[in-house]
């Protein structure tokens, strides 16, 4: 019987450990990091110091707590050692988590799924004390998942990421998936910022606008699919075509609270990521001139 990781480990605690170590790695590269906190929306002032006029990248960390497994079924078992774990993603849900993350990556954000290679709070505490939470985690880009599906002609739908301490597969039919080491995550973020000439404010603006238009990353047959009647029963805003309007209303409320547009965009993107369970970190290269 699989162990439900969320019953043995808090996503809040795990996410804190991951974010803390990612910040440490990036700061060791001379980059400034400021995590979004939902309390900032209600504070009278911006609440943090982000230089929006310098090169930078919005970094999105999506935490996944799945299951610890002993058996693999159905279908052929990939090359996995004990212990191994899995989490689920839905690449077909309109305006769903995967689609938002993939679109943010497409528009210039650095986006990563992060999942633990342990399934108990005692293991987490030890990893936290040793500063090894990130080293004991699986890191995968949404774009890598999409590329793997496309390269193998696999349609969108419900899929599973299955992994042990060394190997990672995208299932149902096991497809090897490229994972990212913690230092490589920092390398990729640093390289993107070093090569970027536009300020982080422009990237955040593009990501925000892009959230309202997912067509560049949707597959051709997706736009013609009918919406599940059960989803309409629950009045999901995106299914009813209200999400873009609600997103703009949220931005307008933040602007009216006294923020300028750059600050409001930063908070609006952070709020939407947070609502999905992702942590947004504003990463910038300090202007030493």
C-alpha positions as CSV (number, residue, x, y, z in Angstrom):
1,X,0.0,0.0,0.0
2,X,1.5,3.4,-1.0
3,X,2.4,5.9,1.7
4,X,0.7,9.3,1.1
5,X,3.6,11.7,1.7
6,X,1.3,14.6,2.6
7,X,0.2,12.6,5.7
8,X,3.8,12.2,6.8
9,X,5.3,15.6,5.7
10,X,3.9,19.1,5.6
11,X,4.1,20.8,2.1
12,X,4.5,24.1,4.0
13,X,7.5,22.8,5.9
14,X,9.0,21.1,2.8
15,X,8.5,24.2,0.7
16,X,10.2,26.4,3.2
17,X,13.3,24.1,3.3
18,X,13.5,24.1,-0.5
19,X,13.0,27.8,-0.9
20,X,15.6,28.6,1.8
21,X,18.3,26.4,0.2
22,X,17.5,27.7,-3.3
23,X,18.0,31.3,-2.0
24,X,21.3,30.3,-0.3
25,X,22.7,28.8,-3.6
26,X,21.6,31.8,-5.7
27,X,23.0,34.3,-3.1
28,X,26.3,32.5,-3.2
29,X,26.4,33.4,-6.9
30,X,26.0,37.1,-6.0
31,X,22.3,37.3,-6.9
32,X,19.6,38.9,-4.8
33,X,16.5,36.8,-3.9
34,X,13.2,37.9,-2.4
35,X,10.4,35.4,-1.9
36,X,6.8,36.4,-2.4
37,X,4.7,36.3,0.8
38,X,0.9,36.4,0.6
39,X,0.8,38.9,3.5
40,X,2.3,41.5,1.3
41,X,-1.0,42.0,-0.5
42,X,-2.6,43.3,2.6
43,X,0.3,45.4,3.9
44,X,0.2,49.2,3.5
45,X,3.7,49.3,1.9
46,X,5.3,46.9,-0.6
47,X,6.9,45.1,2.3
48,X,10.1,44.2,0.5
49,X,12.9,45.8,-1.5
50,X,13.1,44.5,-5.1
51,X,15.0,46.5,-7.8
52,X,12.6,46.1,-10.7
53,X,14.9,48.1,-13.1
54,X,17.7,45.6,-13.2
55,X,18.0,42.2,-15.0
56,X,16.4,39.4,-13.2
57,X,14.1,36.4,-13.4
58,X,10.9,35.3,-11.7
59,X,11.6,31.9,-10.2
60,X,8.7,29.6,-9.6
61,X,9.1,26.5,-7.4
62,X,6.1,24.1,-7.5
63,X,6.2,21.6,-4.6
64,X,4.8,18.1,-5.1
65,X,4.1,15.6,-2.3
66,X,3.0,12.3,-3.9
67,X,3.3,8.7,-2.7
68,X,6.1,6.4,-1.6
69,X,5.7,3.1,-3.4
70,X,6.8,-0.5,-3.0
71,X,5.1,-1.9,-6.2
72,X,4.8,-0.6,-9.7
73,X,1.5,-1.3,-11.5
74,X,0.0,-1.5,-14.0
75,X,2.3,-1.7,-17.0
76,X,6.0,-2.5,-17.4
77,X,8.1,-1.4,-14.5
78,X,10.9,1.0,-15.4
79,X,14.3,0.5,-13.8
80,X,13.6,1.6,-10.3
81,X,15.3,0.8,-7.0
82,X,13.7,0.8,-3.6
83,X,12.5,3.2,-2.3
84,X,10.8,5.0,-5.1
85,X,8.1,7.7,-5.3
86,X,5.5,9.2,-7.6
87,X,3.4,12.2,-8.1
88,X,0.6,13.0,-10.6
89,X,0.2,15.9,-13.0
90,X,-2.6,16.7,-15.4
91,X,-1.2,18.2,-18.6
92,X,-4.6,18.6,-20.2
93,X,-6.5,20.7,-17.7
94,X,-7.4,24.0,-19.3
95,X,-5.9,26.8,-17.2
96,X,-4.7,24.2,-14.7
97,X,-1.5,24.1,-12.7
98,X,0.7,22.5,-15.4
99,X,-0.5,24.9,-18.1
100,X,0.1,28.0,-15.9
101,X,3.6,26.8,-15.0
102,X,4.4,25.9,-18.6
103,X,3.2,29.3,-19.9
104,X,5.2,31.2,-17.3
105,X,8.3,29.2,-18.4
106,X,7.5,30.0,-22.0
107,X,7.3,33.7,-21.2
108,X,10.6,34.0,-19.4
109,X,10.2,32.7,-15.9
110,X,12.4,29.9,-14.5
111,X,10.0,27.2,-13.4
112,X,10.7,23.9,-11.6
113,X,8.7,21.1,-10.0
114,X,10.4,20.0,-6.8
115,X,9.5,16.8,-5.0
116,X,11.1,15.0,-2.0
117,X,13.1,11.8,-2.1
118,X,11.9,11.0,1.4
119,X,8.5,10.5,3.0
120,X,8.7,11.2,6.7
121,X,9.2,14.3,8.9
122,X,12.1,12.8,10.7
123,X,14.0,12.4,7.4
124,X,13.0,16.0,6.5
125,X,14.3,17.4,9.8
126,X,17.6,15.7,9.3
127,X,17.9,16.9,5.8
128,X,16.9,20.4,6.9
129,X,19.6,20.4,9.7
130,X,22.2,19.3,7.2
131,X,21.2,21.7,4.5
132,X,20.4,18.9,2.2
133,X,16.7,19.2,1.5
134,X,17.3,20.3,-2.1
135,X,19.9,17.6,-2.7
136,X,17.4,15.0,-1.6
137,X,14.7,16.3,-4.0
138,X,13.8,15.7,-7.6
139,X,13.8,18.8,-9.8
140,X,12.1,18.8,-13.2
141,X,11.1,21.6,-15.6
142,X,7.5,21.6,-16.9
143,X,9.0,22.3,-20.3
144,X,11.0,19.1,-20.1
145,X,7.8,17.2,-19.4
146,X,6.1,18.7,-22.5
147,X,9.2,18.0,-24.7
148,X,9.2,14.3,-23.5
149,X,5.5,13.9,-24.3
150,X,5.9,15.5,-27.7
151,X,9.1,13.6,-28.6
152,X,7.2,10.3,-28.0
153,X,3.9,11.3,-29.5
154,X,2.1,11.0,-26.1
155,X,-1.1,13.0,-25.8
156,X,-1.9,15.4,-22.9
157,X,-3.8,13.9,-20.0
158,X,-3.2,12.4,-16.5
159,X,0.5,11.4,-16.2
160,X,2.7,10.3,-13.3
161,X,6.3,11.2,-12.5
162,X,8.0,8.2,-11.0
163,X,11.5,8.3,-9.5
164,X,14.0,6.8,-7.2
165,X,17.2,8.4,-6.0
166,X,18.9,8.1,-9.4
167,X,16.3,7.6,-12.1
168,X,13.2,9.5,-13.3
169,X,10.4,8.4,-15.6
170,X,7.3,9.9,-17.1
171,X,4.5,7.3,-17.1
172,X,2.1,5.5,-18.0
173,X,4.5,4.1,-20.6
174,X,7.8,4.7,-18.9
175,X,9.7,7.5,-20.7
176,X,13.0,8.6,-19.2
177,X,12.9,12.2,-18.0
178,X,15.8,14.5,-17.5
179,X,16.1,15.8,-14.0
180,X,18.1,18.8,-12.8
181,X,20.7,18.8,-10.0
182,X,20.5,21.6,-7.4
183,X,23.7,23.3,-8.7
184,X,22.4,23.0,-12.3
185,X,19.2,24.8,-11.2
186,X,21.4,27.7,-10.0
187,X,23.5,27.6,-13.1
188,X,20.4,27.9,-15.4
189,X,18.9,30.8,-13.4
190,X,22.3,32.6,-13.2
191,X,22.9,32.1,-17.0
192,X,19.5,33.4,-17.9
193,X,20.0,36.5,-15.8
194,X,23.5,37.1,-17.1
195,X,22.3,36.9,-20.7
196,X,19.3,39.1,-20.1
197,X,19.3,42.8,-20.9
198,X,15.7,43.6,-20.0
199,X,14.8,44.4,-16.3
200,X,12.8,41.9,-14.2
201,X,9.8,44.2,-14.3
202,X,9.5,43.6,-18.1
203,X,9.7,39.8,-17.6
204,X,7.0,39.9,-14.9
205,X,4.8,42.0,-17.1
206,X,5.2,39.5,-19.9
207,X,4.4,36.6,-17.6
208,X,1.4,38.3,-16.2
209,X,0.0,39.1,-19.7
210,X,0.8,35.6,-20.8
211,X,-1.3,34.1,-18.1
212,X,-4.3,35.3,-20.0
213,X,-3.3,33.7,-23.2
214,X,-2.3,30.0,-23.1
215,X,-2.7,29.4,-26.8
216,X,1.0,29.4,-27.6
217,X,1.6,26.3,-25.5
218,X,-1.7,24.5,-26.0
219,X,-1.8,21.7,-28.4
220,X,-3.9,22.2,-31.6
221,X,-6.8,19.9,-30.6
222,X,-7.2,21.4,-27.1
223,X,-9.2,24.5,-28.1
224,X,-12.0,22.4,-29.6
225,X,-12.5,20.1,-26.6
226,X,-15.7,20.4,-24.7
227,X,-15.6,21.4,-21.0
228,X,-16.5,18.6,-18.6
229,X,-20.0,19.3,-17.3
230,X,-19.0,18.4,-13.8
231,X,-16.3,21.2,-13.9
232,X,-19.1,23.7,-14.8
233,X,-21.1,22.5,-11.9
234,X,-18.4,23.7,-9.6
235,X,-18.2,27.1,-11.3
236,X,-14.5,27.0,-12.1
237,X,-13.7,30.5,-13.3
238,X,-11.5,29.5,-16.1
239,X,-14.1,27.1,-17.5
240,X,-16.6,30.0,-17.6
241,X,-14.2,32.4,-19.3
242,X,-14.0,34.6,-16.2
243,X,-10.4,34.1,-15.2
244,X,-8.9,36.9,-17.3
245,X,-11.4,39.4,-16.0
246,X,-10.8,38.3,-12.4
247,X,-7.1,38.5,-12.9
248,X,-7.4,42.1,-14.1
249,X,-9.7,43.0,-11.2
250,X,-7.1,41.7,-8.8
251,X,-4.4,43.8,-10.4
252,X,-6.6,46.9,-10.2
253,X,-7.3,46.3,-6.5
254,X,-3.5,46.1,-5.8
255,X,-2.8,49.3,-7.8
256,X,-5.6,51.1,-5.9
257,X,-3.9,50.1,-2.6
258,X,-1.1,52.5,-3.5
259,X,1.4,50.4,-5.5
260,X,2.9,51.4,-8.8
261,X,2.3,49.1,-11.8
262,X,5.7,47.3,-11.4
263,X,5.0,46.5,-7.8
264,X,1.4,45.5,-8.5
265,X,2.4,43.2,-11.4
266,X,5.0,41.5,-9.1
267,X,2.4,40.9,-6.4
268,X,-0.3,39.8,-8.8
269,X,2.0,37.1,-10.3
270,X,3.1,36.1,-6.9
271,X,-0.5,35.8,-5.6
272,X,-1.6,33.6,-8.5
273,X,1.5,31.3,-8.1
274,X,0.9,31.1,-4.4
275,X,-2.8,30.1,-4.9
276,X,-1.6,27.1,-6.9
277,X,0.9,26.1,-4.2
278,X,4.0,27.5,-5.9
279,X,6.6,29.8,-4.4
280,X,7.6,32.8,-6.5
281,X,11.1,34.2,-5.8
282,X,12.2,37.5,-7.4
283,X,15.8,36.9,-8.4
284,X,17.9,39.9,-9.6
285,X,21.5,40.8,-10.3
286,X,22.5,43.7,-8.1
287,X,23.5,46.9,-9.9
288,X,27.0,47.6,-8.5
289,X,27.5,50.5,-10.7
